[in-house]
């Protein structure tokens, strides 16, 4: 892939992300009005998540354009600032839509907001280290492993919350919850893979440029699925609950 083609590929995916975040914000804002009071908050958080992501993707896009046209350093920190704000909200919206016992709900949200902060912060430290190799002793690998511990803790709590809630739901809602579990693994699991790609590119017969492009495209696709896509599932659950007492 030529440098121009590589630049254009990332450019197009980032442009798609901006459109997806912006369009889904208007959808979630309009959709929440048809929900009962008790079912609105999760969808409201979805709207906040994509609005924050929309702003940061505009900044990410501008930084990528500057990188491709003037050679200015690409600011990866924009992604981490976005995740620092949006990941705790993504966790909170799922916990809220589960309708668990209030004490358990509060405990899960507080605990996982801390896990999310630590996951993103330690991942950022690793992201900012020099990319050398996939050596297990490299700082990037070590910080990535630390970040992954918090990632697993979040999934443990979210899956536990889904399991505690799913038996109380209608068959339609149970089906959405099952899809949601797959989406959590399929989308959130992309992030650590994309994180490692620049370091393992050489081992896979890829160039450093290929590793950078795959990382940016991977992060962007995962963001689209994990924010607008995830939000649509949350909205669907809230809509089904709207006609249910559960």
MODELLER restraints for C-alpha pairs under 7 A, 6 or more apart:
rsr = mdl.restraints
at = mdl.atoms
rsr.add(forms.Gaussian(group=physical.xy_distance, feature=features.Distance(at['CA:6:A'], at['CA:213:A']), mean=6.37, stdev=0.5))
rsr.add(forms.Gaussian(group=physical.xy_distance, feature=features.Distance(at['CA:7:A'], at['CA:68:A']), mean=6.48, stdev=0.5))
rsr.add(forms.Gaussian(group=physical.xy_distance, feature=features.Distance(at['CA:10:A'], at['CA:213:A']), mean=6.44, stdev=0.5))
rsr.add(forms.Gaussian(group=physical.xy_distance, feature=features.Distance(at['CA:10:A'], at['CA:216:A']), mean=6.52, stdev=0.5))
rsr.add(forms.Gaussian(group=physical.xy_distance, feature=features.Distance(at['CA:10:A'], at['CA:217:A']), mean=5.84, stdev=0.5))
rsr.add(forms.Gaussian(group=physical.xy_distance, feature=features.Distance(at['CA:13:A'], at['CA:217:A']), mean=6.50, stdev=0.5))
rsr.add(forms.Gaussian(group=physical.xy_distance, feature=features.Distance(at['CA:13:A'], at['CA:220:A']), mean=6.69, stdev=0.5))
rsr.add(forms.Gaussian(group=physical.xy_distance, feature=features.Distance(at['CA:14:A'], at['CA:57:A']), mean=6.96, stdev=0.5))
rsr.add(forms.Gaussian(group=physical.xy_distance, feature=features.Distance(at['CA:14:A'], at['CA:61:A']), mean=6.11, stdev=0.5))
rsr.add(forms.Gaussian(group=physical.xy_distance, feature=features.Distance(at['CA:14:A'], at['CA:220:A']), mean=6.51, stdev=0.5))
rsr.add(forms.Gaussian(group=physical.xy_distance, feature=features.Distance(at['CA:17:A'], at['CA:220:A']), mean=6.71, stdev=0.5))
rsr.add(forms.Gaussian(group=physical.xy_distance, feature=features.Distance(at['CA:17:A'], at['CA:224:A']), mean=6.05, stdev=0.5))
rsr.add(forms.Gaussian(group=physical.xy_distance, feature=features.Distance(at['CA:18:A'], at['CA:54:A']), mean=5.51, stdev=0.5))
rsr.add(forms.Gaussian(group=physical.xy_distance, feature=features.Distance(at['CA:18:A'], at['CA:57:A']), mean=5.87, stdev=0.5))
rsr.add(forms.Gaussian(group=physical.xy_distance, feature=features.Distance(at['CA:18:A'], at['CA:58:A']), mean=6.66, stdev=0.5))
rsr.add(forms.Gaussian(group=physical.xy_distance, feature=features.Distance(at['CA:20:A'], at['CA:224:A']), mean=6.89, stdev=0.5))
rsr.add(forms.Gaussian(group=physical.xy_distance, feature=features.Distance(at['CA:20:A'], at['CA:228:A']), mean=6.90, stdev=0.5))
rsr.add(forms.Gaussian(group=physical.xy_distance, feature=features.Distance(at['CA:21:A'], at['CA:50:A']), mean=5.00, stdev=0.5))
rsr.add(forms.Gaussian(group=physical.xy_distance, feature=features.Distance(at['CA:21:A'], at['CA:51:A']), mean=6.64, stdev=0.5))
rsr.add(forms.Gaussian(group=physical.xy_distance, feature=features.Distance(at['CA:21:A'], at['CA:53:A']), mean=6.53, stdev=0.5))
rsr.add(forms.Gaussian(group=physical.xy_distance, feature=features.Distance(at['CA:21:A'], at['CA:54:A']), mean=5.12, stdev=0.5))
rsr.add(forms.Gaussian(group=physical.xy_distance, feature=features.Distance(at['CA:21:A'], at['CA:228:A']), mean=6.44, stdev=0.5))
rsr.add(forms.Gaussian(group=physical.xy_distance, feature=features.Distance(at['CA:22:A'], at['CA:51:A']), mean=6.82, stdev=0.5))
rsr.add(forms.Gaussian(group=physical.xy_distance, feature=features.Distance(at['CA:22:A'], at['CA:54:A']), mean=5.92, stdev=0.5))
rsr.add(forms.Gaussian(group=physical.xy_distance, feature=features.Distance(at['CA:24:A'], at['CA:50:A']), mean=6.91, stdev=0.5))
rsr.add(forms.Gaussian(group=physical.xy_distance, feature=features.Distance(at['CA:24:A'], at['CA:228:A']), mean=5.90, stdev=0.5))
rsr.add(forms.Gaussian(group=physical.xy_distance, feature=features.Distance(at['CA:25:A'], at['CA:47:A']), mean=4.92, stdev=0.5))
rsr.add(forms.Gaussian(group=physical.xy_distance, feature=features.Distance(at['CA:25:A'], at['CA:50:A']), mean=5.76, stdev=0.5))
rsr.add(forms.Gaussian(group=physical.xy_distance, feature=features.Distance(at['CA:25:A'], at['CA:51:A']), mean=5.97, stdev=0.5))
rsr.add(forms.Gaussian(group=physical.xy_distance, feature=features.Distance(at['CA:28:A'], at['CA:43:A']), mean=6.25, stdev=0.5))
rsr.add(forms.Gaussian(group=physical.xy_distance, feature=features.Distance(at['CA:28:A'], at['CA:44:A']), mean=6.97, stdev=0.5))
rsr.add(forms.Gaussian(group=physical.xy_distance, feature=features.Distance(at['CA:28:A'], at['CA:46:A']), mean=6.86, stdev=0.5))
rsr.add(forms.Gaussian(group=physical.xy_distance, feature=features.Distance(at['CA:28:A'], at['CA:47:A']), mean=5.33, stdev=0.5))
rsr.add(forms.Gaussian(group=physical.xy_distance, feature=features.Distance(at['CA:29:A'], at['CA:44:A']), mean=6.91, stdev=0.5))
rsr.add(forms.Gaussian(group=physical.xy_distance, feature=features.Distance(at['CA:29:A'], at['CA:47:A']), mean=6.17, stdev=0.5))
rsr.add(forms.Gaussian(group=physical.xy_distance, feature=features.Distance(at['CA:32:A'], at['CA:40:A']), mean=5.55, stdev=0.5))
rsr.add(forms.Gaussian(group=physical.xy_distance, feature=features.Distance(at['CA:32:A'], at['CA:43:A']), mean=6.11, stdev=0.5))
rsr.add(forms.Gaussian(group=physical.xy_distance, feature=features.Distance(at['CA:32:A'], at['CA:44:A']), mean=6.73, stdev=0.5))
rsr.add(forms.Gaussian(group=physical.xy_distance, feature=features.Distance(at['CA:35:A'], at['CA:239:A']), mean=6.73, stdev=0.5))
rsr.add(forms.Gaussian(group=physical.xy_distance, feature=features.Distance(at['CA:35:A'], at['CA:242:A']), mean=6.12, stdev=0.5))
rsr.add(forms.Gaussian(group=physical.xy_distance, feature=features.Distance(at['CA:36:A'], at['CA:242:A']), mean=6.16, stdev=0.5))
rsr.add(forms.Gaussian(group=physical.xy_distance, feature=features.Distance(at['CA:39:A'], at['CA:238:A']), mean=5.49, stdev=0.5))
rsr.add(forms.Gaussian(group=physical.xy_distance, feature=features.Distance(at['CA:39:A'], at['CA:242:A']), mean=6.64, stdev=0.5))
rsr.add(forms.Gaussian(group=physical.xy_distance, feature=features.Distance(at['CA:42:A'], at['CA:93:A']), mean=4.45, stdev=0.5))
rsr.add(forms.Gaussian(group=physical.xy_distance, feature=features.Distance(at['CA:42:A'], at['CA:96:A']), mean=5.99, stdev=0.5))
rsr.add(forms.Gaussian(group=physical.xy_distance, feature=features.Distance(at['CA:42:A'], at['CA:97:A']), mean=5.96, stdev=0.5))
rsr.add(forms.Gaussian(group=physical.xy_distance, feature=features.Distance(at['CA:43:A'], at['CA:234:A']), mean=6.74, stdev=0.5))
rsr.add(forms.Gaussian(group=physical.xy_distance, feature=features.Distance(at['CA:43:A'], at['CA:235:A']), mean=5.73, stdev=0.5))
rsr.add(forms.Gaussian(group=physical.xy_distance, feature=features.Distance(at['CA:45:A'], at['CA:89:A']), mean=6.42, stdev=0.5))
rsr.add(forms.Gaussian(group=physical.xy_distance, feature=features.Distance(at['CA:45:A'], at['CA:93:A']), mean=6.05, stdev=0.5))
rsr.add(forms.Gaussian(group=physical.xy_distance, feature=features.Distance(at['CA:46:A'], at['CA:231:A']), mean=5.32, stdev=0.5))
rsr.add(forms.Gaussian(group=physical.xy_distance, feature=features.Distance(at['CA:49:A'], at['CA:86:A']), mean=5.31, stdev=0.5))
rsr.add(forms.Gaussian(group=physical.xy_distance, feature=features.Distance(at['CA:49:A'], at['CA:89:A']), mean=6.71, stdev=0.5))
rsr.add(forms.Gaussian(group=physical.xy_distance, feature=features.Distance(at['CA:49:A'], at['CA:227:A']), mean=6.90, stdev=0.5))
rsr.add(forms.Gaussian(group=physical.xy_distance, feature=features.Distance(at['CA:50:A'], at['CA:227:A']), mean=6.26, stdev=0.5))
rsr.add(forms.Gaussian(group=physical.xy_distance, feature=features.Distance(at['CA:50:A'], at['CA:228:A']), mean=6.65, stdev=0.5))
rsr.add(forms.Gaussian(group=physical.xy_distance, feature=features.Distance(at['CA:52:A'], at['CA:82:A']), mean=6.82, stdev=0.5))
rsr.add(forms.Gaussian(group=physical.xy_distance, feature=features.Distance(at['CA:53:A'], at['CA:82:A']), mean=6.19, stdev=0.5))
rsr.add(forms.Gaussian(group=physical.xy_distance, feature=features.Distance(at['CA:56:A'], at['CA:78:A']), mean=6.27, stdev=0.5))
rsr.add(forms.Gaussian(group=physical.xy_distance, feature=features.Distance(at['CA:56:A'], at['CA:82:A']), mean=6.21, stdev=0.5))
rsr.add(forms.Gaussian(group=physical.xy_distance, feature=features.Distance(at['CA:60:A'], at['CA:78:A']), mean=6.18, stdev=0.5))
rsr.add(forms.Gaussian(group=physical.xy_distance, feature=features.Distance(at['CA:63:A'], at['CA:74:A']), mean=5.60, stdev=0.5))
rsr.add(forms.Gaussian(group=physical.xy_distance, feature=features.Distance(at['CA:63:A'], at['CA:75:A']), mean=6.19, stdev=0.5))
rsr.add(forms.Gaussian(group=physical.xy_distance, feature=features.Distance(at['CA:64:A'], at['CA:74:A']), mean=5.91, stdev=0.5))
rsr.add(forms.Gaussian(group=physical.xy_distance, feature=features.Distance(at['CA:66:A'], at['CA:72:A']), mean=5.75, stdev=0.5))
rsr.add(forms.Gaussian(group=physical.xy_distance, feature=features.Distance(at['CA:67:A'], at['CA:73:A']), mean=5.75, stdev=0.5))
rsr.add(forms.Gaussian(group=physical.xy_distance, feature=features.Distance(at['CA:67:A'], at['CA:74:A']), mean=5.47, stdev=0.5))
rsr.add(forms.Gaussian(group=physical.xy_distance, feature=features.Distance(at['CA:80:A'], at['CA:120:A']), mean=6.64, stdev=0.5))
rsr.add(forms.Gaussian(group=physical.xy_distance, feature=features.Distance(at['CA:80:A'], at['CA:124:A']), mean=6.47, stdev=0.5))
rsr.add(forms.Gaussian(group=physical.xy_distance, feature=features.Distance(at['CA:83:A'], at['CA:120:A']), mean=6.76, stdev=0.5))
rsr.add(forms.Gaussian(group=physical.xy_distance, feature=features.Distance(at['CA:84:A'], at['CA:117:A']), mean=6.00, stdev=0.5))
rsr.add(forms.Gaussian(group=physical.xy_distance, feature=features.Distance(at['CA:84:A'], at['CA:120:A']), mean=6.02, stdev=0.5))
rsr.add(forms.Gaussian(group=physical.xy_distance, feature=features.Distance(at['CA:87:A'], at['CA:116:A']), mean=6.29, stdev=0.5))
rsr.add(forms.Gaussian(group=physical.xy_distance, feature=features.Distance(at['CA:88:A'], at['CA:113:A']), mean=4.85, stdev=0.5))
rsr.add(forms.Gaussian(group=physical.xy_distance, feature=features.Distance(at['CA:88:A'], at['CA:116:A']), mean=5.69, stdev=0.5))
rsr.add(forms.Gaussian(group=physical.xy_distance, feature=features.Distance(at['CA:92:A'], at['CA:109:A']), mean=5.58, stdev=0.5))
rsr.add(forms.Gaussian(group=physical.xy_distance, feature=features.Distance(at['CA:94:A'], at['CA:234:A']), mean=6.95, stdev=0.5))
rsr.add(forms.Gaussian(group=physical.xy_distance, feature=features.Distance(at['CA:95:A'], at['CA:105:A']), mean=6.41, stdev=0.5))
rsr.add(forms.Gaussian(group=physical.xy_distance, feature=features.Distance(at['CA:95:A'], at['CA:109:A']), mean=6.82, stdev=0.5))
rsr.add(forms.Gaussian(group=physical.xy_distance, feature=features.Distance(at['CA:97:A'], at['CA:238:A']), mean=6.63, stdev=0.5))
rsr.add(forms.Gaussian(group=physical.xy_distance, feature=features.Distance(at['CA:98:A'], at['CA:162:A']), mean=6.72, stdev=0.5))
rsr.add(forms.Gaussian(group=physical.xy_distance, feature=features.Distance(at['CA:98:A'], at['CA:165:A']), mean=5.91, stdev=0.5))
rsr.add(forms.Gaussian(group=physical.xy_distance, feature=features.Distance(at['CA:100:A'], at['CA:165:A']), mean=6.56, stdev=0.5))
rsr.add(forms.Gaussian(group=physical.xy_distance, feature=features.Distance(at['CA:112:A'], at['CA:154:A']), mean=5.97, stdev=0.5))
rsr.add(forms.Gaussian(group=physical.xy_distance, feature=features.Distance(at['CA:115:A'], at['CA:150:A']), mean=5.40, stdev=0.5))
rsr.add(forms.Gaussian(group=physical.xy_distance, feature=features.Distance(at['CA:115:A'], at['CA:154:A']), mean=6.60, stdev=0.5))
rsr.add(forms.Gaussian(group=physical.xy_distance, feature=features.Distance(at['CA:116:A'], at['CA:150:A']), mean=6.96, stdev=0.5))
rsr.add(forms.Gaussian(group=physical.xy_distance, feature=features.Distance(at['CA:118:A'], at['CA:150:A']), mean=6.90, stdev=0.5))
rsr.add(forms.Gaussian(group=physical.xy_distance, feature=features.Distance(at['CA:119:A'], at['CA:147:A']), mean=4.45, stdev=0.5))
rsr.add(forms.Gaussian(group=physical.xy_distance, feature=features.Distance(at['CA:119:A'], at['CA:148:A']), mean=6.91, stdev=0.5))
rsr.add(forms.Gaussian(group=physical.xy_distance, feature=features.Distance(at['CA:119:A'], at['CA:150:A']), mean=5.24, stdev=0.5))
rsr.add(forms.Gaussian(group=physical.xy_distance, feature=features.Distance(at['CA:119:A'], at['CA:151:A']), mean=6.24, stdev=0.5))
rsr.add(forms.Gaussian(group=physical.xy_distance, feature=features.Distance(at['CA:120:A'], at['CA:147:A']), mean=6.91, stdev=0.5))
rsr.add(forms.Gaussian(group=physical.xy_distance, feature=features.Distance(at['CA:122:A'], at['CA:143:A']), mean=5.84, stdev=0.5))
rsr.add(forms.Gaussian(group=physical.xy_distance, feature=features.Distance(at['CA:122:A'], at['CA:146:A']), mean=6.76, stdev=0.5))
rsr.add(forms.Gaussian(group=physical.xy_distance, feature=features.Distance(at['CA:122:A'], at['CA:147:A']), mean=5.34, stdev=0.5))
rsr.add(forms.Gaussian(group=physical.xy_distance, feature=features.Distance(at['CA:123:A'], at['CA:143:A']), mean=6.13, stdev=0.5))
rsr.add(forms.Gaussian(group=physical.xy_distance, feature=features.Distance(at['CA:123:A'], at['CA:144:A']), mean=5.60, stdev=0.5))
rsr.add(forms.Gaussian(group=physical.xy_distance, feature=features.Distance(at['CA:123:A'], at['CA:147:A']), mean=5.30, stdev=0.5))
rsr.add(forms.Gaussian(group=physical.xy_distance, feature=features.Distance(at['CA:125:A'], at['CA:143:A']), mean=6.73, stdev=0.5))
rsr.add(forms.Gaussian(group=physical.xy_distance, feature=features.Distance(at['CA:126:A'], at['CA:139:A']), mean=6.37, stdev=0.5))
rsr.add(forms.Gaussian(group=physical.xy_distance, feature=features.Distance(at['CA:126:A'], at['CA:140:A']), mean=4.33, stdev=0.5))
rsr.add(forms.Gaussian(group=physical.xy_distance, feature=features.Distance(at['CA:126:A'], at['CA:143:A']), mean=4.87, stdev=0.5))
rsr.add(forms.Gaussian(group=physical.xy_distance, feature=features.Distance(at['CA:126:A'], at['CA:144:A']), mean=5.94, stdev=0.5))
rsr.add(forms.Gaussian(group=physical.xy_distance, feature=features.Distance(at['CA:127:A'], at['CA:140:A']), mean=6.55, stdev=0.5))
rsr.add(forms.Gaussian(group=physical.xy_distance, feature=features.Distance(at['CA:129:A'], at['CA:139:A']), mean=6.72, stdev=0.5))
rsr.add(forms.Gaussian(group=physical.xy_distance, feature=features.Distance(at['CA:129:A'], at['CA:140:A']), mean=5.96, stdev=0.5))
rsr.add(forms.Gaussian(group=physical.xy_distance, feature=features.Distance(at['CA:131:A'], at['CA:199:A']), mean=5.75, stdev=0.5))
rsr.add(forms.Gaussian(group=physical.xy_distance, feature=features.Distance(at['CA:132:A'], at['CA:199:A']), mean=6.18, stdev=0.5))
rsr.add(forms.Gaussian(group=physical.xy_distance, feature=features.Distance(at['CA:133:A'], at['CA:199:A']), mean=4.84, stdev=0.5))
rsr.add(forms.Gaussian(group=physical.xy_distance, feature=features.Distance(at['CA:133:A'], at['CA:200:A']), mean=6.40, stdev=0.5))
rsr.add(forms.Gaussian(group=physical.xy_distance, feature=features.Distance(at['CA:134:A'], at['CA:141:A']), mean=6.70, stdev=0.5))
rsr.add(forms.Gaussian(group=physical.xy_distance, feature=features.Distance(at['CA:134:A'], at['CA:199:A']), mean=5.37, stdev=0.5))
rsr.add(forms.Gaussian(group=physical.xy_distance, feature=features.Distance(at['CA:134:A'], at['CA:200:A']), mean=5.73, stdev=0.5))
rsr.add(forms.Gaussian(group=physical.xy_distance, feature=features.Distance(at['CA:136:A'], at['CA:142:A']), mean=6.93, stdev=0.5))
rsr.add(forms.Gaussian(group=physical.xy_distance, feature=features.Distance(at['CA:166:A'], at['CA:174:A']), mean=5.59, stdev=0.5))
rsr.add(forms.Gaussian(group=physical.xy_distance, feature=features.Distance(at['CA:169:A'], at['CA:246:A']), mean=6.67, stdev=0.5))
rsr.add(forms.Gaussian(group=physical.xy_distance, feature=features.Distance(at['CA:173:A'], at['CA:237:A']), mean=6.07, stdev=0.5))
rsr.add(forms.Gaussian(group=physical.xy_distance, feature=features.Distance(at['CA:173:A'], at['CA:240:A']), mean=6.69, stdev=0.5))
rsr.add(forms.Gaussian(group=physical.xy_distance, feature=features.Distance(at['CA:176:A'], at['CA:233:A']), mean=6.98, stdev=0.5))
rsr.add(forms.Gaussian(group=physical.xy_distance, feature=features.Distance(at['CA:176:A'], at['CA:237:A']), mean=6.78, stdev=0.5))
rsr.add(forms.Gaussian(group=physical.xy_distance, feature=features.Distance(at['CA:180:A'], at['CA:233:A']), mean=6.89, stdev=0.5))
rsr.add(forms.Gaussian(group=physical.xy_distance, feature=features.Distance(at['CA:187:A'], at['CA:222:A']), mean=5.22, stdev=0.5))
rsr.add(forms.Gaussian(group=physical.xy_distance, feature=features.Distance(at['CA:187:A'], at['CA:225:A']), mean=6.28, stdev=0.5))
rsr.add(forms.Gaussian(group=physical.xy_distance, feature=features.Distance(at['CA:187:A'], at['CA:226:A']), mean=5.80, stdev=0.5))
rsr.add(forms.Gaussian(group=physical.xy_distance, feature=features.Distance(at['CA:188:A'], at['CA:222:A']), mean=6.90, stdev=0.5))
rsr.add(forms.Gaussian(group=physical.xy_distance, feature=features.Distance(at['CA:190:A'], at['CA:218:A']), mean=6.71, stdev=0.5))
rsr.add(forms.Gaussian(group=physical.xy_distance, feature=features.Distance(at['CA:190:A'], at['CA:222:A']), mean=6.20, stdev=0.5))
rsr.add(forms.Gaussian(group=physical.xy_distance, feature=features.Distance(at['CA:191:A'], at['CA:219:A']), mean=6.10, stdev=0.5))
rsr.add(forms.Gaussian(group=physical.xy_distance, feature=features.Distance(at['CA:191:A'], at['CA:222:A']), mean=6.93, stdev=0.5))
rsr.add(forms.Gaussian(group=physical.xy_distance, feature=features.Distance(at['CA:194:A'], at['CA:214:A']), mean=6.94, stdev=0.5))
rsr.add(forms.Gaussian(group=physical.xy_distance, feature=features.Distance(at['CA:194:A'], at['CA:215:A']), mean=4.56, stdev=0.5))
rsr.add(forms.Gaussian(group=physical.xy_distance, feature=features.Distance(at['CA:194:A'], at['CA:218:A']), mean=5.58, stdev=0.5))
rsr.add(forms.Gaussian(group=physical.xy_distance, feature=features.Distance(at['CA:194:A'], at['CA:219:A']), mean=6.42, stdev=0.5))
rsr.add(forms.Gaussian(group=physical.xy_distance, feature=features.Distance(at['CA:195:A'], at['CA:215:A']), mean=6.43, stdev=0.5))
rsr.add(forms.Gaussian(group=physical.xy_distance, feature=features.Distance(at['CA:197:A'], at['CA:211:A']), mean=5.34, stdev=0.5))
rsr.add(forms.Gaussian(group=physical.xy_distance, feature=features.Distance(at['CA:197:A'], at['CA:215:A']), mean=6.12, stdev=0.5))
rsr.add(forms.Gaussian(group=physical.xy_distance, feature=features.Distance(at['CA:198:A'], at['CA:208:A']), mean=6.33, stdev=0.5))
rsr.add(forms.Gaussian(group=physical.xy_distance, feature=features.Distance(at['CA:198:A'], at['CA:211:A']), mean=4.17, stdev=0.5))
rsr.add(forms.Gaussian(group=physical.xy_distance, feature=features.Distance(at['CA:198:A'], at['CA:212:A']), mean=5.70, stdev=0.5))
rsr.add(forms.Gaussian(group=physical.xy_distance, feature=features.Distance(at['CA:198:A'], at['CA:215:A']), mean=6.93, stdev=0.5))
rsr.add(forms.Gaussian(group=physical.xy_distance, feature=features.Distance(at['CA:201:A'], at['CA:207:A']), mean=6.11, stdev=0.5))
rsr.add(forms.Gaussian(group=physical.xy_distance, feature=features.Distance(at['CA:201:A'], at['CA:208:A']), mean=6.33, stdev=0.5))
rsr.add(forms.Gaussian(group=physical.xy_distance, feature=features.Distance(at['CA:201:A'], at['CA:211:A']), mean=5.23, stdev=0.5))
